[in-house]
Amino acid sequence: MAELKEALLYEKIGGGKGGGKGGGRVQCRLCNHYCLIEDGSTGFCAVRLNEGGTLRSLSYGKSTGFAVDPIEKKPFYHFRPGSTALSFGTPGCNFRCLGCQNWDLSQLPRSSKEPKHVFDSVPTTLPKQVAELCLQHECDGIAYTYSEPTIFFEYARDCVTETKKIAKDKYHVFVSNGYFSPQMLEIVKKERMLDAIRIDLKFADDARYADYCGAKAGFKPIVENIKRVFESGIHCEVINLLVPGLNDDEDSIRKTVKLVAGISKDIPLHFLKFFPNYRKSDVGATADEALLSAREIALGKGMRFVYLGNTALPGAGDTVCPKCGSVVVRRSGFGLVENSLIVDEKRHTAKCPSCGEAIYGSW
C-alpha cells in the first residue's frame, strides 16, 4: 500500500498516549473541531490519522459518485446558471447529521473500528485524472460535494491545481457545512483556489448543532465563515434545511434570517424541504406551508433573493429583481428555463433588463 498523503494544517503537540515512532499527539487545524489526536487514532471525521506523530489523510484520492450535474443542483442560483459541474466526494465527514441524505458515504469510515481499511475498497482517482474527466465530459467546472469537502481538502486542492494546468477557465466550488477553520479559508483565499462556496446554516441554536450534527462549537463559527467568504469576494450562497420540529417554526426561521441578513441581504438564501432519512426516518417531510412562511419572513426582513428547494411550488426557484419585481431567471426543478439578465461576461456581473438593478452573483 502506498504511503498516505501527509495532511495540511496540523501541529505536533507531543505527549499523550502515543508509542509509535516520533509518537505523541497532533492537533488538526482543518476545521472547528480542532481535534487533539493520539498516535494511532483518527479525528472526529475518522479520515485523518495520526501515524507516529504525522497526520495523514486516509481519503486522499478515494473519490466516489462522479456525476455531471447542473450547477443549480448544488444549489447555486447566482453562479454561472445553466452550467455543468463534475461532482464528486470522498467517504467521511466532520459532522454526524442525524438526517443526512448521504449517510452511507459520509459516515462510512465510522462503520469500522479500523477506518484505514474502509478505504481499501474505494476506487482511487488521482487529481490529474479528475481534471481530465472534467475536460472529457465537457464540464464548466468541478463541484466538491456529496460529503464535506473540508475533510478531503488536500485532495481537492491538488485537483484544483491539476485542472488549472490544463484548463484555467474551469471553475471550482465547495458544497460545505461551513465548519472549516479560518486557517483553511486563508489557504483558499491566498491561492484563489475556489470560485464559490455554498454553506449550510442548519440552526441558529448551539445545542441543536451539537445534538444533531456533533458540532460542539455551535453555529457561530459557521456564521463567521459565511461573513469571511462573502467579504473575501468568493461567491457565497446559504441554505437552511427545514427539519420538522427542530427549525421549521417561525422563531427559528427569524433567527436564521437575522444571522444571514446581518452579513448581507444580497446573499442568496435557500430554504430546503426535508425528507426522512438515516436516523430521522421517523420525521415527516417539511410542510409546504413552512417553506412558504420561511420565504415570506426572509423577504419581510429585506433579503433580496430567497428560494425554496426540493419542492415543486410555483416560482420556488425563480430569481426576481428586488427593485422592480421582474422575473429575470426562470427555473424548473434543477433546469434553467430562461435567463434574461444582461451579463457582463468579462466581469461576471449582471443587471435586470427592465430597470438596470445590479443582481448579486458571479454570472
C-alpha positions as CSV (number, residue, x, y, z in Angstrom):
1,M,0.0,0.0,0.0
2,A,1.3,3.4,-1.0
3,E,2.3,5.9,1.7
4,L,-0.7,8.0,2.8
5,K,-0.7,11.7,1.9
6,E,0.5,14.0,4.7
7,A,-2.2,16.3,5.8
8,L,-2.1,20.1,5.9
9,L,-2.9,22.3,8.8
10,Y,-1.8,20.4,11.9
11,E,0.7,20.9,14.7
12,K,2.7,18.3,16.6
13,I,1.8,18.6,20.3
14,G,3.8,15.7,21.8
15,G,2.9,13.8,25.0
16,G,-0.2,11.8,25.1
17,K,-0.6,8.0,24.9
18,G,1.3,7.5,21.6
19,G,4.1,5.0,21.5
20,G,4.9,5.0,17.8
21,K,8.0,6.3,16.0
22,G,8.0,10.0,16.8
23,G,4.8,9.4,18.7
24,G,2.8,11.9,20.5
25,R,-0.4,13.8,19.9
26,V,-1.1,16.2,17.0
27,Q,-3.7,18.9,16.7
28,C,-5.6,19.1,13.5
29,R,-6.5,22.7,12.4
30,L,-8.6,22.0,9.4
31,C,-12.0,22.5,10.9
32,N,-13.5,23.9,14.1
33,H,-13.3,20.6,15.9
34,Y,-9.6,21.3,16.3
35,C,-9.1,17.6,17.2
36,L,-6.3,16.5,19.5
37,I,-5.4,13.2,18.0
38,E,-3.4,10.5,19.8
39,D,-0.9,8.4,17.9
40,G,-2.7,5.6,16.0
41,S,-6.1,7.4,16.2
42,T,-8.2,9.4,13.9
43,G,-10.0,12.7,14.5
44,F,-13.8,13.3,14.7
45,C,-14.1,12.9,10.9
46,A,-12.4,9.5,11.0
47,V,-10.4,10.2,7.9
48,R,-7.3,11.9,9.3
49,L,-4.9,9.5,11.0
50,N,-2.1,10.3,13.4
51,E,0.6,7.9,12.2
52,G,3.6,8.2,14.5
53,G,3.2,11.9,15.0
54,T,2.5,12.7,11.4
55,L,-1.1,13.5,10.4
56,R,-2.2,11.7,7.2
57,S,-5.3,11.8,5.0
58,L,-7.0,8.5,4.6
59,S,-9.4,9.8,1.9
60,Y,-6.8,11.3,-0.5
61,G,-7.7,10.2,-4.0
62,K,-10.5,8.0,-2.7
63,S,-13.3,9.5,-4.7
64,T,-16.8,8.2,-5.5
65,G,-20.1,9.2,-7.0
66,F,-18.7,11.0,-10.1
67,A,-21.6,12.7,-11.9
68,V,-22.2,15.6,-14.3
69,D,-24.7,17.9,-12.6
70,P,-26.3,21.2,-13.4
71,I,-24.8,23.8,-11.0
72,E,-28.4,24.6,-9.9
73,K,-28.4,21.1,-8.2
74,K,-25.8,22.2,-5.6
75,P,-27.8,24.5,-5.3
76,F,-26.1,27.6,-6.8
77,Y,-28.6,30.0,-8.4
78,H,-26.4,33.1,-8.7
79,F,-23.3,31.4,-10.0
80,R,-22.9,30.5,-13.7
81,P,-26.6,29.5,-14.3
82,G,-27.1,26.7,-16.8
83,S,-23.5,25.5,-16.5
84,T,-22.5,21.9,-15.6
85,A,-20.1,20.7,-12.9
86,L,-18.3,17.4,-12.5
87,S,-19.4,16.4,-9.0
88,F,-17.7,14.0,-6.6
89,G,-16.9,13.4,-2.9
90,T,-15.0,11.1,-0.7
91,P,-16.1,9.0,2.3
92,G,-16.2,10.8,5.6
93,C,-17.5,14.0,7.2
94,N,-16.7,16.2,10.2
95,F,-20.5,16.2,11.0
96,R,-22.8,13.4,12.1
97,C,-26.1,14.8,11.0
98,L,-29.0,12.6,12.1
99,G,-30.9,13.2,8.9
100,C,-28.0,13.0,6.4
101,Q,-29.2,12.1,2.9
102,N,-25.7,10.8,2.0
103,W,-25.1,9.0,5.3
104,D,-23.8,5.8,3.5
105,L,-20.9,7.9,2.2
106,S,-20.4,10.5,4.9
107,Q,-20.5,8.0,7.8
108,L,-18.7,5.1,6.1
109,P,-15.3,5.5,7.9
110,R,-17.1,5.2,11.2
111,S,-18.6,1.9,10.3
112,S,-15.4,0.1,11.2
113,K,-13.0,0.1,14.2
114,E,-10.2,0.3,11.6
115,P,-11.2,3.3,9.4
116,K,-7.9,2.9,7.4
117,H,-9.1,-0.3,5.9
118,V,-12.6,1.0,4.9
119,F,-10.8,2.9,2.0
120,D,-9.3,-0.3,0.6
121,S,-12.4,-0.9,-1.5
122,V,-12.9,2.7,-2.6
123,P,-11.6,3.4,-6.1
124,T,-8.6,5.7,-6.5
125,T,-8.9,8.7,-8.9
126,L,-5.8,10.9,-8.8
127,P,-6.1,14.7,-9.2
128,K,-4.8,14.6,-12.7
129,Q,-7.5,12.1,-13.6
130,V,-10.2,14.3,-12.1
131,A,-9.0,17.2,-14.2
132,E,-9.1,15.0,-17.3
133,L,-12.6,13.8,-16.5
134,C,-13.8,17.4,-16.3
135,L,-12.5,18.0,-19.8
136,Q,-13.6,14.7,-21.2
137,H,-17.2,15.3,-20.1
138,E,-17.0,19.0,-21.2
139,C,-18.0,20.3,-17.8
140,D,-17.7,24.0,-17.0
141,G,-16.1,23.3,-13.6
142,I,-15.8,20.9,-10.6
143,A,-18.0,20.7,-7.5
144,Y,-16.5,19.1,-4.4
145,T,-19.7,17.8,-2.8
146,Y,-21.8,14.8,-1.5
147,S,-19.6,14.7,1.6
148,E,-17.9,17.6,3.4
149,P,-15.0,18.8,1.1
150,T,-13.2,20.3,4.1
151,I,-12.1,16.8,5.2
152,F,-10.6,16.0,1.8
153,F,-9.0,19.4,1.4
154,E,-5.6,18.2,0.4
155,Y,-7.1,16.1,-2.4
156,A,-9.4,18.9,-3.6
157,R,-6.6,21.4,-3.6
158,D,-4.5,19.2,-5.8
159,C,-7.5,18.6,-8.1
160,V,-7.7,22.4,-8.5
161,T,-4.0,22.7,-9.2
162,E,-4.1,19.9,-11.8
163,T,-7.2,21.3,-13.5
164,K,-5.7,24.8,-13.8
165,K,-2.6,23.3,-15.6
166,I,-4.8,22.2,-18.5
167,A,-7.9,24.4,-18.3
168,K,-7.6,27.6,-16.4
169,D,-11.2,28.6,-17.3
170,K,-12.8,25.8,-15.3
171,Y,-14.4,26.9,-12.0
172,H,-14.2,25.1,-8.6
173,V,-16.9,25.2,-5.9
174,F,-17.3,23.7,-2.5
175,V,-20.6,22.5,-1.2
176,S,-19.9,22.8,2.5
177,N,-21.3,22.7,6.0
178,G,-19.2,25.8,6.8
179,Y,-17.4,24.3,9.7
180,F,-13.9,24.8,8.2
181,S,-11.3,26.6,10.1
182,P,-10.2,30.2,9.3
183,Q,-6.7,28.7,8.5
184,M,-8.2,26.6,5.8
185,L,-10.0,29.6,4.3
186,E,-6.8,31.6,4.3
187,I,-5.2,29.0,2.0
188,V,-8.3,29.1,-0.3
189,K,-8.1,32.9,-0.5
190,K,-4.3,33.1,-0.9
191,E,-4.2,30.6,-3.7
192,R,-7.5,31.8,-5.3
193,M,-8.5,28.2,-5.1
194,L,-12.3,28.4,-5.1
195,D,-14.8,30.5,-7.1
196,A,-17.8,29.8,-4.9
197,I,-18.8,28.2,-1.6
198,R,-22.3,27.2,-0.7
199,I,-22.7,27.0,3.0
200,D,-25.4,25.1,5.0
201,L,-26.5,27.1,8.1
202,K,-28.6,24.4,9.8
203,F,-29.6,26.0,13.1
204,A,-29.3,29.3,15.0
205,D,-29.0,27.2,18.1
206,D,-25.8,25.8,19.6
207,A,-27.5,22.9,21.4
208,R,-29.2,21.7,18.3
209,Y,-25.9,21.9,16.3
210,A,-24.2,19.7,19.0
211,D,-27.1,17.2,19.2
212,Y,-28.0,16.9,15.5
213,C,-24.5,17.4,13.9
214,G,-22.0,16.7,16.7
215,A,-20.7,20.2,16.2
216,K,-19.8,21.3,19.8
217,A,-18.7,24.8,18.7
218,G,-22.2,25.5,17.6
219,F,-23.4,27.9,14.9
220,K,-21.1,30.9,15.5
221,P,-18.1,29.6,13.6
222,I,-20.3,28.9,10.6
223,V,-21.8,32.4,10.6
224,E,-18.3,33.8,10.9
225,N,-17.3,31.8,7.9
226,I,-20.2,33.0,5.8
227,K,-19.1,36.5,6.6
228,R,-15.4,35.7,5.7
229,V,-16.4,34.1,2.5
230,F,-18.7,36.9,1.4
231,E,-16.3,39.6,2.3
232,S,-13.4,37.8,0.5
233,G,-15.1,38.1,-2.9
234,I,-15.7,34.4,-3.2
235,H,-19.3,33.9,-4.3
236,C,-21.4,32.7,-1.4
237,E,-24.9,31.2,-1.1
238,V,-26.6,29.8,2.0
239,I,-29.1,27.0,2.6
240,N,-31.3,26.2,5.5
241,L,-32.8,22.7,5.6
242,L,-36.1,23.0,7.4
243,V,-36.4,19.9,9.7
244,P,-39.9,19.5,11.2
245,G,-39.8,20.0,15.0
246,L,-36.3,21.4,15.0
247,N,-36.1,24.6,13.0
248,D,-39.2,24.9,10.9
249,D,-41.0,27.2,13.4
250,E,-41.2,30.9,12.7
251,D,-39.0,31.8,15.6
252,S,-36.1,29.6,14.4
253,I,-36.5,30.9,10.8
254,R,-36.4,34.5,12.0
255,K,-33.2,33.8,13.9
256,T,-31.6,32.2,10.9
257,V,-32.7,35.1,8.6
258,K,-31.4,37.7,11.1
259,L,-27.9,36.0,11.0
260,V,-27.7,36.0,7.2
261,A,-29.2,39.5,6.8
262,G,-26.7,40.8,9.3
263,I,-23.9,39.9,6.9
264,S,-25.6,40.9,3.7
265,K,-29.1,41.0,2.4
266,D,-27.7,40.2,-1.1
267,I,-26.7,36.6,-0.1
268,P,-29.0,34.1,-1.9
269,L,-30.9,32.2,0.8
270,H,-32.4,28.8,0.1
271,F,-34.9,27.1,2.3
272,L,-35.0,23.3,1.5
273,K,-37.6,20.8,2.2
274,F,-36.5,17.9,4.5
275,F,-37.3,14.3,3.7
276,P,-37.0,11.5,6.3
277,N,-33.6,9.8,6.2
278,Y,-30.9,8.0,8.2
279,R,-31.7,8.3,12.0
280,K,-34.5,10.8,11.3
281,S,-36.6,8.4,9.2
282,D,-39.4,8.8,11.7
283,V,-39.7,12.5,11.0
284,G,-42.1,13.6,8.3
285,A,-41.3,15.8,5.3
286,T,-41.4,19.6,5.7
287,A,-44.8,21.1,5.1
288,D,-45.1,23.4,2.1
289,E,-46.7,25.9,4.5
290,A,-43.4,26.1,6.4
291,L,-41.4,26.7,3.3
292,L,-43.8,29.5,2.1
293,S,-43.7,31.0,5.6
294,A,-39.9,31.0,5.6
295,R,-39.8,32.8,2.3
296,E,-42.2,35.5,3.5
297,I,-40.3,36.0,6.7
298,A,-37.0,36.4,4.8
299,L,-38.4,38.8,2.2
300,G,-40.1,40.7,5.0
301,K,-36.7,41.1,6.7
302,G,-35.2,42.6,3.5
303,M,-33.5,39.5,2.0
304,R,-33.3,40.2,-1.7
305,F,-33.0,36.7,-3.1
306,V,-35.0,33.8,-1.4
307,Y,-35.5,30.4,-2.9
308,L,-37.4,27.2,-1.9
309,G,-35.8,23.9,-2.7
310,N,-36.8,20.2,-3.0
311,T,-40.3,21.3,-3.9
312,A,-42.4,21.9,-7.0
313,L,-44.1,25.0,-5.5
314,P,-44.7,27.7,-8.3
315,G,-41.8,30.1,-8.6
316,A,-39.7,28.3,-6.0
317,G,-36.5,28.7,-8.0
318,D,-37.1,31.9,-9.9
319,T,-34.8,34.9,-9.5
320,V,-36.8,38.1,-9.1
321,C,-35.4,41.6,-9.4
322,P,-35.7,43.0,-5.9
323,K,-36.3,46.5,-7.3
324,C,-38.9,46.1,-10.0
325,G,-40.2,42.6,-9.4
326,S,-39.4,41.2,-12.8
327,V,-38.6,37.6,-13.1
328,V,-35.0,37.7,-14.5
329,V,-34.2,33.9,-14.3
330,R,-36.8,31.2,-14.6
331,R,-36.1,27.7,-13.4
332,S,-38.0,24.4,-13.3
333,G,-36.5,21.8,-10.8
334,F,-32.8,21.9,-11.5
335,G,-33.3,23.1,-15.0
336,L,-32.7,26.6,-16.4
337,V,-35.8,27.7,-18.4
338,E,-34.9,31.3,-19.2
339,N,-32.2,33.8,-18.3
340,S,-33.0,37.4,-19.3
341,L,-30.2,39.1,-17.3
342,I,-27.9,41.5,-19.0
343,V,-24.5,39.9,-18.3
344,D,-21.0,41.5,-18.4
345,E,-19.1,38.3,-19.3
346,K,-15.7,39.7,-18.5
347,R,-16.7,40.8,-15.0
348,H,-19.3,38.1,-14.4
349,T,-21.7,40.8,-13.2
350,A,-25.4,41.1,-14.2
351,K,-28.3,43.6,-14.1
352,C,-32.0,43.5,-14.6
353,P,-33.1,44.1,-18.2
354,S,-36.2,46.0,-17.0
355,C,-34.8,48.5,-14.5
356,G,-31.0,48.1,-14.6
357,E,-30.7,47.0,-11.0
358,A,-27.5,45.1,-10.2
359,I,-28.1,41.5,-9.3
360,Y,-25.6,39.9,-6.9
361,G,-23.7,37.0,-8.2
362,S,-21.0,35.6,-10.4
363,W,-22.7,35.3,-13.7
